[in-house]
């Protein structure tokens, strides 16, 4: 297990994560990249705790995702299965589990203030925190994707499922984009990764 963790986590996080995995009897499975989620926690019929985390994410996102999912397990065990998955009990648990990792030995200095701000009130997904998400993506492997916020208004782009959109104006925090095939308007987070087809 330690060898697996060394491949996916920042070096200073390996031992404390291994200790958490052992303490809570987690079966950790690293899986192929999923578009709709970074990780998942499930209690199996036999009572075992299965956590899956995407392989294709950088070490810092992998760590945040792993602790996010362990927090589900711990919160459910402590407060019962009737709590909201991302309610106040989970938030408190996630904060407590994450605090020992928010230090310069684990994360790059430029991520620390963003993490500190994010963990004052953690969201269901770090992807909804645009500033943190964009900062984390700087540590991803290079790819041909662009962020919505980088594209000029009027640009045409595609998303993971092949649907094609035209970028519109920003509305508060998100961008109105029109699906070309249907004319329907959708709102996109500024940090949504898309493939540019035609710049305006």
Secondary structure, DSSP 4 states (H G I P E B T S, - for coil): -HHHHHHHS-GGGHHHHHHHHHHTTEEEEEE---SS-SEEEEE-TTS-EEEEEETTS-HHHHHHHHHHHHHHHHHHHHH-TTS-TTSHHHHHHHHHHHHTT-STTTS-HHHHHHHHHHTTS--S-GGGSHHHHHHHHTTSPP-S-EEGGGSPTT-EEE-TTS-EEEEEEEETTEEEEEETTT--EEEE-TT-EEEEEE--
